[in-house]
Amino acid sequence: MANQLVQARVDKDVKEEASAVLAAMGLTVSDAVRLLLTRVAREKELPFAPLVPNAETIAAMKETRAGNLPRFDDVQSLLDERTRFHRWLQQPGHAGPSRDAHGERVRQGHDHHASIG
């Protein structure tokens, strides 16, 4: 039986945005917290990887939220720019994608984001 009260301080905008998203799912913030805590108690871990973004990722997130993304007139222009960017990363002296022991790309930081419009 639920008889314990949990309180947490969060940013007003975060609470409002999360409340709207949850309401669209038919849930309240309290429902979401209950679901999270129940899962953590049962599985003994968070149901997601808590990633702490580095300074570069934080800057990219701010740029994205501000709408400061490159824009392209069509998909081909976007793909061409992506190809140029990846070729640039492969050049000596640039930090290209990291690879694991099996040669698979290790995701770090942020990907090159853009919008078409």
N, C-alpha and C positions, 0 to 999 in steps of 0.2 A: 504494500500500500504506500502510495506517495505521500510522505508527510514531512519531508525536509525541504527547506527553502534555499535556493541557490541564487545569489546576486552577483552581477558582474558589471563593471563600468565599461562602456564602449562609446566610440564616437557617434554622435547623433546621426550623421549622414549614413554611417555604416548600418546602424540599427534600422533606420527608415528604409534603406535600400534592401537590406536583408528581409525585413518584415514584408515588403511588397513582393519579393521573390517567393518567400515562403507562403504568403497568402495565395499566390497564384497556384501553389501546389496543394492548397487546402490545409496548410500547417501554420501554427503560431511559432513565435520565437521560443516559447517554453517547450512546445512539442519538439523542435529541432534540438534544443539543449538536452531534453530527456533522451532522444534517440542517440545523440552523440555519447552521453555519459553511459547509457546502457551498453552501447557497442564497445566502448573503452573498457568497461568493467568486465564484459564477457570475453573480449579478445586480448585484453592486456596490452593494447597498443592503440595508437591513433589510426583512424580509418583513412588517413592520407599522410603523405610525407610532408612534414613541416619544413618548408624550404625558406631559408633566409636569403633574400636577394642581395647580390653585391651592388656596389655603387653604380656600375654600368647598367645593370638590370633596372634598378630604381629609376635612373635617368630615362631609360627607354619607356618604362611604364608611365612616367610623368608626361613624356612627349606624346605617347599614345592617348592618354586621357585628355590631353589638351587638343587632340585632333591634328597634331603635327606629324602626319605620316606622308610619305611620298605618294603621289597620286598618278595613276596611269589611265590612258584613254582606252586601252584594251588589254586583254589577257596576254597577248604576245609581247607587248611592251613590258609588262610585269615580269614575264618569264625571261626576257632578254636581260633585264636589270639584275634579276636573281642570278643568272648565269655569270654576268660580269662580276658581281659581288663575290660569288664563290671562287671564280678564277683569281680574283684579287687576294682572297684569303689563302689560296694555295701558293702564292708567290713567296720566295725566300724572305724571311724577315717579318712575315705576318703570321699571326697565331691562327693556323688553320684548325679545323675540327679535330678534337682529340679522339684517339681510337683506343679501344680496349685490347686485351690480349688476343681477341678473335678478329680484330680488324673492324669491329663495329664502331660506329660513331658514338661518342659519349656526349650527351647533351649537357651543355654548361651555359650559364648566362642566359641571354635571350636570342631568339631567332630573328632574322631580318624580316620585319613586318611591313606590310604595305596595304593599301586599299585601292580598289578599282572603282572609278566613278567618273 
